Amino acid sequence: LPNTSAQHLFTQRTTGHFPLTPVACVLLETQKSKKLHSALLYLDPILGVPLNPRTLEPATKAEEAIVHLPSRVKVAALVPTTASGMLSTLGGEAEAEAANHVRPLCVVLENLSVMLLPPTLSTINPRILLPAHGLYIFALNTEPATVSGYRVMTVNRNVTAATTNLTAQLLWHMHLSSEDYPQRILQAAVHPPSGESPSLSIT
């Protein structure tokens, strides 16, 4: 992508959990068959070393550090809770250790299907990773100015990660622009809750 393109960097595990490797990912866009697809590049933000997203260990090849997504991303947000290595997984103790203290990245695709990344979390039931009431997130369109709110939730009650799917449900949609008074979103910021609920400011 050109240097002028805005990129999104997510820190999923910090240096506060040494000796576990710190984990960050960059959300990118790639072009396949004349269509744009999103991709995630995983790396150690301290050493700049590409990481294999399935093991969170240094990648042997640069291509191993990239997760190609099936379509473009509508919205991506970090889940407020971290995965614990004490959680039971389908893969065993090694996979649980790799996922220890990793904040899942919730990725909502254009068809409203949902993925929790990195792939090392795939052995953990997503119902354990998400808040009990679901995850509430919002998406912005800068021009024309619109804001949409979604709830990420499981679509069945199976107990294994392999058979539990996630989806995003559109809860509300707000138009901030009109043909007579066109508006463009320049900046948005989320304010932490001060007693009741968080708030969103848009300019």
PLY file of the C-alpha trace (Angstrom):
ply
format ascii 1.0
element vertex 203
property float x
property float y
property float z
element edge 202
property int vertex1
property int vertex2
end_header
0.00 0.00 0.00
1.22 3.58 -0.56
2.89 5.36 2.33
-0.04 7.78 2.40
-2.53 5.00 3.24
-3.75 4.76 6.83
-2.92 1.48 8.53
-4.33 -0.06 11.69
-1.97 -1.51 14.30
-3.27 -3.71 17.13
-1.18 -4.74 20.14
-2.47 -8.12 21.28
0.17 -8.99 23.90
2.52 -6.53 25.60
6.02 -6.88 27.06
4.41 -7.06 30.50
4.02 -10.83 30.03
7.71 -11.71 29.60
9.04 -14.28 28.70
6.08 -14.65 26.34
6.68 -12.96 22.99
4.89 -9.60 22.54
2.41 -9.75 19.68
1.12 -7.05 17.33
-0.64 -7.17 13.97
-1.19 -4.73 11.12
-4.42 -4.73 9.12
-3.66 -4.43 5.39
-5.46 -4.75 2.08
-4.32 -6.91 -0.82
-5.70 -7.34 -4.33
-6.62 -10.78 -5.65
-8.27 -11.29 -9.03
-9.08 -7.56 -9.21
-10.88 -7.72 -5.84
-9.68 -6.22 -2.58
-9.19 -8.54 0.38
-7.98 -7.76 3.87
-4.95 -9.41 5.46
-3.22 -9.35 8.84
0.55 -9.22 9.25
1.80 -10.53 12.62
5.06 -9.39 14.17
7.04 -8.91 17.37
6.72 -5.13 17.86
9.97 -4.94 19.87
12.30 -6.83 17.54
10.39 -6.31 14.29
10.43 -10.07 13.68
7.53 -11.62 11.68
5.53 -14.11 13.78
3.69 -17.25 12.76
0.10 -16.44 13.85
-0.62 -20.12 14.54
2.20 -20.54 17.04
3.19 -16.91 17.85
6.81 -17.97 17.35
9.20 -16.37 14.81
8.13 -17.23 11.27
10.57 -19.20 9.11
9.30 -17.38 6.00
7.74 -13.94 5.66
4.62 -15.45 4.05
3.93 -17.42 7.24
3.30 -14.17 9.13
0.30 -13.19 6.98
-3.31 -14.24 7.55
-5.30 -13.78 4.33
-8.98 -13.08 5.04
-11.77 -14.20 2.68
-13.05 -10.65 2.07
-12.60 -7.05 3.17
-12.97 -6.19 6.84
-15.95 -4.05 7.83
-14.68 -3.39 11.36
-11.94 -4.76 13.63
-11.62 -4.27 17.39
-9.72 -5.80 20.28
-11.80 -7.85 22.73
-11.51 -6.23 26.19
-10.54 -9.51 27.90
-7.41 -11.62 27.36
-7.14 -15.35 26.75
-5.76 -17.33 29.67
-3.33 -20.19 29.29
-5.32 -22.03 31.94
-8.25 -22.40 29.53
-8.89 -25.88 28.19
-8.23 -26.16 24.45
-8.68 -28.74 21.75
-4.97 -28.62 20.94
-3.34 -29.23 24.32
-1.03 -27.41 26.72
1.33 -26.00 24.06
-1.53 -24.21 22.27
-2.90 -22.91 25.57
0.51 -21.48 26.48
0.83 -19.76 23.09
-2.55 -18.07 23.64
-1.76 -16.94 27.19
-2.50 -13.23 27.79
-3.38 -12.59 24.12
-6.17 -10.09 23.52
-8.32 -11.53 20.71
-8.83 -9.35 17.65
-12.49 -9.44 16.61
-12.77 -9.08 12.82
-16.17 -8.51 11.21
-16.19 -9.24 7.48
-18.43 -7.71 4.81
-20.97 -10.55 5.07
-21.11 -10.00 8.89
-19.34 -13.27 9.63
-16.85 -12.93 12.48
-13.35 -14.24 13.18
-11.32 -14.11 16.40
-7.61 -13.85 15.64
-4.77 -14.88 15.77
-5.49 -18.45 14.59
-3.80 -19.84 17.71
-7.08 -18.97 19.49
-9.07 -21.30 17.23
-8.80 -24.13 19.77
-10.56 -22.07 22.44
-14.36 -21.82 22.48
-15.25 -18.25 21.41
-17.99 -18.13 24.04
-15.19 -18.08 26.63
-13.31 -15.30 24.87
-16.26 -12.92 24.42
-18.15 -11.09 27.19
-21.19 -13.02 28.41
-23.61 -10.47 26.88
-21.73 -10.33 23.57
-19.34 -7.72 22.21
-20.74 -4.34 21.14
-18.75 -2.47 18.49
-19.35 0.31 15.98
-18.26 1.05 12.42
-17.79 4.45 10.75
-18.10 5.55 7.14
-16.23 8.82 6.74
-18.03 10.00 3.60
-20.99 10.07 3.58
-20.89 10.26 7.36
-22.64 7.26 8.94
-22.23 5.26 12.13
-23.46 1.69 12.68
-23.56 -0.38 15.85
-23.16 -4.18 15.94
-23.39 -6.95 18.49
-21.00 -9.89 18.04
-22.44 -13.13 19.38
-22.43 -16.90 18.97
-25.05 -18.43 16.66
-25.33 -21.79 18.42
-24.73 -23.35 21.81
-22.21 -26.04 20.95
-19.47 -26.46 23.52
-16.51 -26.97 21.18
-14.66 -24.25 19.33
-14.75 -26.25 16.08
-18.57 -26.12 15.91
-19.28 -22.68 17.41
-19.77 -19.87 14.90
-19.89 -16.12 15.42
-21.90 -13.47 13.66
-22.42 -9.71 13.89
-25.97 -8.39 14.27
-26.73 -4.85 13.11
-28.41 -3.04 16.02
-28.60 0.55 14.84
-27.56 2.81 11.97
-27.27 6.61 12.04
-26.96 9.00 9.08
-24.96 12.12 9.94
-25.11 13.56 6.42
-27.74 14.53 3.86
-27.83 15.67 0.24
-28.51 19.24 1.35
-25.88 19.25 4.10
-23.11 16.76 3.23
-20.89 15.87 6.15
-17.58 14.04 6.46
-16.22 12.37 9.60
-12.73 13.64 10.37
-12.06 11.96 13.70
-13.75 9.73 16.27
-12.81 8.84 19.84
-14.28 6.49 22.43
-14.39 7.74 26.00
-14.17 5.16 28.82
-17.22 4.81 31.08
-17.37 7.23 34.00
-20.16 5.48 35.86
-22.78 4.23 33.44
-21.70 3.56 29.85
-18.94 4.55 27.41
-19.54 7.39 24.96
-18.43 8.21 21.42
-17.48 11.66 20.14
-17.29 12.41 16.40
-15.96 15.45 14.56
0 1
1 2
2 3
3 4
4 5
5 6
6 7
7 8
8 9
9 10
10 11
11 12
12 13
13 14
14 15
15 16
16 17
17 18
18 19
19 20
20 21
21 22
22 23
23 24
24 25
25 26
26 27
27 28
28 29
29 30
30 31
31 32
32 33
33 34
34 35
35 36
36 37
37 38
38 39
39 40
40 41
41 42
42 43
43 44
44 45
45 46
46 47
47 48
48 49
49 50
50 51
51 52
52 53
53 54
54 55
55 56
56 57
57 58
58 59
59 60
60 61
61 62
62 63
63 64
64 65
65 66
66 67
67 68
68 69
69 70
70 71
71 72
72 73
73 74
74 75
75 76
76 77
77 78
78 79
79 80
80 81
81 82
82 83
83 84
84 85
85 86
86 87
87 88
88 89
89 90
90 91
91 92
92 93
93 94
94 95
95 96
96 97
97 98
98 99
99 100
100 101
101 102
102 103
103 104
104 105
105 106
106 107
107 108
108 109
109 110
110 111
111 112
112 113
113 114
114 115
115 116
116 117
117 118
118 119
119 120
120 121
121 122
122 123
123 124
124 125
125 126
126 127
127 128
128 129
129 130
130 131
131 132
132 133
133 134
134 135
135 136
136 137
137 138
138 139
139 140
140 141
141 142
142 143
143 144
144 145
145 146
146 147
147 148
148 149
149 150
150 151
151 152
152 153
153 154
154 155
155 156
156 157
157 158
158 159
159 160
160 161
161 162
162 163
163 164
164 165
165 166
166 167
167 168
168 169
169 170
170 171
171 172
172 173
173 174
174 175
175 176
176 177
177 178
178 179
179 180
180 181
181 182
182 183
183 184
184 185
185 186
186 187
187 188
188 189
189 190
190 191
191 192
192 193
193 194
194 195
195 196
196 197
197 198
198 199
199 200
200 201
201 202
